[in-house]
Amino acid sequence: MHQIRKVSAGNQAAIPVWHASRRNGWLSVAAVSAAALLTAGCGQSYRPVVSAINPVGPAGQPTKFAIALSIPSATSKGLITAVDFSGDTILATPSVLQNPTYFTLGNGGTTAYIINASGSLDSVPVSNPANLITSDVSQTTLVAGSNPVSISPIAGTNSGTIIFIPQTGSGSNASIAALTAIGPSLLANIATGTNPNYVVGNTGAARVYALVSGTGAGPGQVLGIETTTAQPTISTTLTVGTNPVYGIMPADLQRAFILNKGSGTVSVINTSTNALDATTPTIPNAALNPGLTTLGQNPIWAVSVPALFELAVLNAGDGVHPGSLSIISVPLCNQGTPVTNPNCNAANPTDAVGFGTVVATVPVGVNPTMVDVLSDGSRAYVVNQANVAGVCNGEGSVTVVNLTANVVTSTICATSSAASTIDASTSPTLVYGHPNTLSVTSGVPTGKVYITSWDSKFMTVLRTDLDTVQTHISLQGLGLPLATGSHPQTPGVLVTQP
């Protein structure tokens, strides 16, 4: 039976409300409301019952991990440090091969691949590294004397993921090793010219492009390699600028951009025709950029910015004066014009108006080595080995570039002395060491920038909402070294994607 205790307007003391079928001793709001309606007009009032609503906090961070590679000593094995993105906590530290030289993630970010100059390849499962141990790391031995220099795991068309590894070998023995992802086992050993150094591609590409820098001041070459066949084979050989060292193929798979360090140019390949771009084979294009003969001295790294139909190209400079970040417009006709344009072939789009235009060249620090960009295209982050006098005491830094206005919005200084980098709290607002690699990722409520240095055993973490240092994480070893010669710089930290 229901029992409802009445309260006069003048008596508002805390009085319990009873219900025969009550939960936790309290009458439901609906029942109280009904009772109040039944007795309305009788000159009596009832104390309302308030139900608390649990507070809703900020959205949780996505499940992903920062995977860093370090070198504890010249005689010890390398070390993977897996860090939880949401909490900046170390989850696992398995050992990998000795003296690692190049590091990358496979398609989907589920496997990390590492090589060393001795010709070993390690495969590390990193999709859920909380329980990752050294015995989970598998090792494959490449051909003796291969001298591998980089790794490009690429999921081509109808071929599954192929791991392409340029091998400088000795003279005429230079080649590209193509391996299956499962195993891994050798599919083919593709002969190349002297000094192959990198393979450019992206998921779903019908073909990839191997860079061959050659020797001396002569032009480099790019070899088109088909991925649609059981055995990867060379389908074309293209002449590009001097000393090509790096390249990218955006996710739309329509173009490949090759950075020619010696020439200070970018060669553009139309992947549909498997040839240099008919309209803009080289950037900068004199017609679009009058008076501009080069992007900047020594272009070494690039990132696609699809949100803006742009390319961000990092120029290392001369090691004394500031380097620069060149922003290049690269819209295609199905991006820069309506899709109903009868002259736009979606299968082979032409260059849209402005393709190849150098929109801006923004000065950064001295001897910059790598750039990465937030997925929304709002900002680019550049790591610099040093700065001119008067900036960061000449030490290294991270330059933050606003890609809407194409201006520097922040310079986050670094420190490299032993006294200032003793532990994570010694210099809480500064980047540690001479930063040379980074990886940028978005997130809620903030994205993060992970930075490693060849002379520091700490990884610095920036938060992207404030562009300030959030913490330093011990890696128990130094970050990966600087690139030498015509070899591309290797990232020292990479982020898996959920």
N, C-alpha and C positions, 0 to 999 in steps of 0.2 A: 504494500500500500504506500502511496506517495505521502510524504510528510513535508510540508513547506512551512517554514517558520516565517511569520510576518514581522516586519520591522516598521515602526513608525518613523515619520520623517525626522523626528528629533532624536532618534536612537540609531546611530550609525556605527555601533561597535561591531567588531568582527564576529559574525554569527555564521555558523556552518549551515550549509544547505544540504539536505539529505534526499536521497533517491533510492528506491528499493533495488534498482538495478544499476546503481552507481558504479563508476570506474574510479579506483583510487580514492573512494570516499567523497567524490564531488559530483554534483549534478551536471549534466551536459548543458551547454549554452542553449541548445534548441529547446530543452525541457524548461529551463528557467524563463526563456522568452515566452513560451506558450503559457506558463503559469501567470506571468505578468499580464498577458493579454486577458486571461480569464478573470482576473481580479481588478482590472482597470476600472476606475470610476468609483471604487469603494472607499476612497479617501485614504488609501494606504499605498506606500511605495515600496519597492523591492530593490535591494542592493544588486547592481549588475555583477555578473560573474565574467571575469576577463581571462581568456585563454592566451598564454604566452606563445609566441611564434619564435622558433629557434632562429638565431641570427644567421644570415647567409654570408659566408666569407668570400674572398676573391677566388676566381677560377683557379683550379689546380694547374700546375705546370705539366706540359705534355711529358710522356715517358720517352726520354732519350738520354744519351750518354755522351760525354766527352771522352775520347780515347786518345791518350797522349803516349808518345814513344820517347824514351830517354836512354842515355848511355851512362851507366854507373861508373865504368872505367874502361880503359883500352883493352883490358884482359878479361873482363866479365861479360856475361851475356847482356843483351839489351833488355829493357823492361817496359812492359805495357802498364799504364796506370788508367784504370777505368773509373770515371767520376760521374756520379749521379747529377744530372742536369738541374733537378729541382732543389737539391740540398747541398750541393758542392761537397759531397762526402765521397771518400775513396771506397770503391766496392771490391776491387781486385787488382793484384799486381803480378800477373804471370810473367815469366821470363820468356824471351824469344832469342833468335839467333845473335851471334856475337857481331859487334861493330855494324849495326844496321845502317844502310845508306839511303833507302827510299821507303816511303810509307804511304799507303792509300787505302780507301774503302772500296769494296765492290758494290755492284748495283744493289740498291735497297739498303745499303749500310749494314748488312748482316755479317759480313766477313771483312776483316782487315788483312791486307797483304803487305809483307815486308821482305826486302831483299838485302843482301850484302855483297860486297865486291868479290867475295870468294865464290859466289855462285850458288847461294842457298836461297830458297823461297819459303817463308813461313806463312801459313794460313791460320788466322785467329778468329774463332766465332765470337762476335761481339753484340749480337742482337739482344742478349740478356746476360750481361757480364757479372751479375752478382755473385755467381759461384764459379767464375772462371779460374782455372788453375793451369799450371804449366803443361800438364799432361794433355790438356785439350788442344794445345797448339800442334799442328801437323807440319812437317817439313818435307820439302821436295828439293832434290839436288839437280841443278842445271848442268849443262855440258861443261866439262873442265875448261878453264881459261876463257869462259864466256864474258866475264866482266860486265854484268848487267848494270844498267844505269837508271832505269825508271820502270814503273808498272802502270798499265792501263787496263783494268778489267772492264770489258764492254759487252753488253748483251746485244748482239746484232740481230738481224732478221733471220728467223728460222734456224739459228745456229746455237742458241743458248749463250751463256756467258763465256767469252774467250779472254784469257789473260795474255795481253801482249807485253813482252819484255824486250826492249832494245838491248842488244849485246854488242859492245864495241869490239870484243875479241882482239885480234891483232891483224891489222891490214885487211886483206881480202876475206878474212874469216868473220867480218862483221855481219850481223843478222838480226832478225826479229824472231824471237821464240813465241809461238802461239800455243797456249796450253788450255786444256779444259779446266773449268772451275772445280769440277768434281775429280778428286784425285790428289792434286792436279796431275795430268799426264800430257805429254807432248803431242800436239796435233801436226805442227809443221814448223820447220826452221827456215825462215824466209830470208834469202840472201839480199843484202843491201849494199849501198856504197859505204864509204868511210864515215864513221862516227854517227850512227843512228842514235837518237837521243830521246825521242818521245813519240807516242802514238795518240792521235786526236780522234775522238769519237763520242758517241752518246747512245743511250738505250734506244734500240729499234733502228739504228742506222744500217743502211744496206752496205755501207763500206766505211772504213776508217782510213786515216792518213798518217803515215809514218814520216817523221822528220829526219832528214839526213843532212848534217851540217857540212860534211866534206872537210876539206883542209884549206888553209890559207884564206885569201880574200875573195875567192870565187863564189859564185852563187850556190845556194843550197838547193836541195831537192825535196819534194814531197811525193811519197809513193802511195797511190790509192790501193787499198787492200780490201778485196771483197769478203763479206761475212755471210753471204747467202749460200755459199757452197760448203760441202763437208770439209774441204781443205782450203783454208784462206790462201788466196793467190793475188799477185800484183796485177792490177788492171790498167794502171796508167802511171806515168812519171812526169811530174810537173816541176818546172824551174821556178824558184822563188828568190827571195833576197838573200843576202849574206848572213850566215850563221843563224838559221832558224832554231830557236831554243824552246818554244812553248806554243801551244795553240789550244783553241776551244771550239766546240761545236755546240751551239745553243740547242735547247730542247726541241725546237721546231725542225731540226735536222736539215735545214735548207742551205746553210752556209757553214764553212769552216774558216776560222780566222787564224792565220799563222804569224807569229811574232818573229820578225827578223832582227835580231839584236845588232848585228853588224851594220845593217842598212838603215836602221831606224824607221822601218816601215812594217805594215801589216799586209800580207798577201791574203786575198779573198778567193775561196774556192766555192764554186757552185756544185753542191753535192749531187744534184739531179743530173747535170751534164758531165760530171766528173772531170771538170776543167776549171781553169781560172775564170772568175766572174767576167762576163762579156763587157759589162759597163764599167765596173770598178775593180780591176784586177789587183790594184795596189792602193792602200791608204797610207798617206794622204794622196788625194787626187788633185793635181795642180789646178784643174778647172774649178773644183769646188773650194779649194783652199789656196787662193792666190798668194804667192810669196812664201808659202809654207812648204819646205822641202822635206822636213822630217817631223814626226810626232814629238820626239824628245829623244835624248841620247840613251841608247841601250834599252829598248823595250824588253821586258823580261817576264811579265805576268799579266793576265787579263781575266776579267769576269764579265759574263753576259748579264745585262740588266733588262730583262724582258718587259718589266713594267713600264719602262721608258723607251723601249726599242733602241737601246744604246749598248755600247761596249765601253767598259772602263779598262784602259790600258796603262799599266804602271811602267814608267821609264826610270831606270836606275840612276841615270846621270853619270857623272865622271868620278864619283866618290869623294869629291871636294865641295862641290856646289850642290844646292838642293836638287833632288830629282823631281819628278812631276807625275801627275795623273791626268792622262788625256781622255776626255769624254767624246765618244764618236757616235754619231747618229747612224743607225743601220736598219731603218724600216724597209720592209719588203712590200710589194704592191697589195698583198692581202692583209697587211697590217696598217699601212699608211693611207690606203684608199678604200672605198666601200667594196665589199665582196662582190657586188653586182657589176663591178667594172668588167666589161667584156674583154679587156686587154690583160686581165690578171688571171693567170693560170695557177690554180691552187697547187697543182702538182709540181710546177716549176715557176714560182713567182719571180718577177723581175724586180730590180731595185726600185724602190719608191723614191720620190723626190727628196733630195737631201741625203741619200745613202752615201756614206763615206765622208760626210762633213765632220770636221773636228770642231765640236761645239765649244769646248773650252780645254785649256791645259792649266791645271792647278798645281802650283808649287807645293811640295811636301818636305820631308826631312832629307838629310844627306844619306845616300846609299840605302834607299828603300828596297825591300826584298819581296814583299807580298802584299796583295790587296784582296779584300773580300767585301761583299755588299749585302745589306739586309734584303730579305726577300721582297719587301714592298718597294724597293728601289729608292728609299729615302736617303740613305747614307752609305758612304764607303769608308772602310777603315784600312789604313796603311801602316805597316810597321817599318820603322826607320832605324838603321844601325847607329846613326849619329845625327847631330844638328850643327848648324853654323854657330859661331860664337855669339853668346847673348841669348840663345834659345836652349832651354833645358840644360844649361851649363855645358853645352856641347855634347851631352849624352844622347842616347837613343830616345825614341818616342813613338807614340801612336798618333797619327794625324786623322782627324775625323772630317770628312768632306760631305757637305750637304749637296746631294745630286739634283735638287730642284734649282737651287741658285748657283751651284757649282762654285762654292766658296768653302774655305776651311772654317769650321765652327768651333773646333777645339783641338788642342794639342796636349796630350797626356804624357808627361815626362817620365823617363826611366832613370834608374840608378843602378850602377854596376859594381860599386865597391863592396868588399867583403863585409865591412862594418855595417853597411846600410841594408844588407840582404841576409842577415843572420837567420832570421825566422820570418814567419808570415806577418808578424806585427811590427817589425822594425821600421818599415817605410810603408805604412798602410795606404798611402795615396799615390804611390809610384809603381810603375811597371818595373819588374826585376830583370837585370841583365841587359844585353844588347839584343832587343827583340828581332827575330828573323822569320818567324812563321806565326800564322794565326788562322782561326776558323770562327766564322760569325754565324749565329743562329738566332731566329726569332723565338718569342715565347710570350706567355701571359703570366704575370703582369709585365715582365721585362724579358727582353732577349739578352744574350750574353756573347762576349767576345773572349775567346780563349787564346792566350799568347804564350809561346815558348821562346826561349833564348838559348843560343849555343853555349853560353857561358854562365847559365844559372840552373840550379836544381829545383827551381820553383816555376810553376805555371801561374801566370797572372790571369785573373778573371775580371773582366769589365762588365758592368751592367749598361744596357743600351738606352734605358729611359733617362738616365742622368749622365751617361758617358763618363763614369768615374770607376775607380778600382773598387771591386767588391771584396775580393779576397785573394790570397796566394795559396797554392796547393803544392805540397812537396811531391816531387817526382822521383826522388832518391838518385837522380842522375841528371846529367846535362842534356839540354835539348839537342836536336839534330843540327849538324854543322851547316855552314853556308854552302851554297852551290859553287862548284869550281868549273872553270873552262866553259864548255858549251852544254853542260848538263843542266837540266831544269832544277830549280829549287824544290825541295820536298817539304810538304806540310809536316809539322811536328805534332800536330793535334788535329783531330777530325771529329765531327759530331754525327752520331747515328740519327736517323730520322724515324719517328714513330710510324 
